[in-house]
Amino acid sequence: MKHLLTILMLSSATLFSCQISEKKSDENTSPKNTALSQDIFNPEKEGYSLFWEDQFNGSELDTTKWKIRGTGPRRIGYNDPSMVSVGNGNLHLMYDIKKDSIMGSAIGSYETFNTTYGYFECRARLQKGSGPWSAFWMQSPLISKGEDPATFGAEIDIFEYFKGLGDDHMTHCIHWAYGPNQQSCGQLKSELEGLSEGFHTFALEWTPEKYAFYIDGLKFHELSDGLSHIDQYMILSMEIPPTLEGIKNACAPDTFMVDYVKVYKKL
């Protein structure tokens, strides 16, 4: 792709950027927790039963549960299957700069598993750098077909981790009515100390009445905007920014590591 020299210069600086990012994280000692409640949500105690899961055991992606998503151009880069791997009980979704390509990754359950309502949870370790971002989200296959989310569904961003906004900062969002009249609930912000370190759980409770967003079992947001009442599918992705400026502080390579995904239902 074009801007090869710029890409190579950015690539040579990424290791230093990673080291600076990690140092900042170590220096950030202010306690943060903006959860609505300190009560830990347990889906099984709330009447949910485990319905679907992937523990990412084995040495390759289970294609009965997931497919590589969106291979091809993605913003200023390219989603490539080589950036997706499974090993040591984890899914690895990578971002990297190779030769003249900025590469990201994604998997989705569109061809294998779609459902309506439930408690959707992943346990994951977030990426180290700023710019590219990790995400766990749900999508409607009909979202661009009409404007009523009840009928045509929504994009449900269970989480997006833009580290440039802060080590302990996470966002969530609902979008619907893809097209000229697209709607959004607006960015929902959460703060939790230690978010950039180790593994955490990220979850959505989706019912006929609401969406609720959880981190480590703590509820951070609840809303009824853009409620979908149709089957949707899950996506895990390591997203590429829209501009070269967006990757100047990125780590390359960088990894969004997922331990498991579980779906609970009230049967």
C-alpha positions, 0 to 999 in steps of 0.5 A: 500500500502507499505511504510505505516509508511512513509505515516503516518509520512508524513500525521502527518506533513501536517497541519504544511506544510499548515501553512508554505505555507500560511505564505510564500504566505502572505510574497510574495509581489513582483508584477508579471504579465508576460501576453503578453497584459493587454487587457482583452479577452471577448469571446462574444465580439470576436464572441463566444457564450456560447455552454456548461456549468456546474455551479456545482449547486446541491449536486452531480456531473451531470453525464450527463456532467461528469464522474469520471475519472481514478478510480484506481492506479495513480502514488504512489496513487489512484484516488477515487470517494470519493474524488469528491463532489459537494456542495455550488455551487462548485466542490471539487476535493480533495487530502488526505492521509487516512490509507495506501492510498494517494488519488487523484481525477479527472473527465472528459467529455470523455463519455459526451462531445467532441468537436473541437475548442472553448474557454474553461474556468473554474473559480477555487481556486487552492490547498494550498499545494505543491506536488499534483497539480491541473489541467484543461486539454483536451485530445484526445481519439486517442492520442496514435494511431499515431503521427500527432496531426492534425489527432490523437489529443493532450494533451492540458494542459490548466493549471497545478499549481505546487505550489512548483515552486512559489505561483504565478507561473503557467504552460501550455503545449501541448503534442502529439504522445504518445509513443516512439516518444512523442513530446512536446512544452515544459513547458510554464510559467506564473506569476501572482500576487495573483494566490494562493489566491481566485478564478481566471479564466483559459482558452484556445482559440483553433482555427484551427490556434493556441492555446492561454492560458489565466489567468483572461482574460489576454493572456500569451501564443500563439502558433501553435505547436501540433495543433489538429483538432479533437474532444477532451474532458475536464478533471479536476484533483487533481494529485498525485506526482510520489514519496513519496518525492513529498508529504513531503510538501503537505497539507492533505486534500487539495482541488481544488475547481471549480466554473464553466466550460464554453465552447464558440463556434463560431457557 
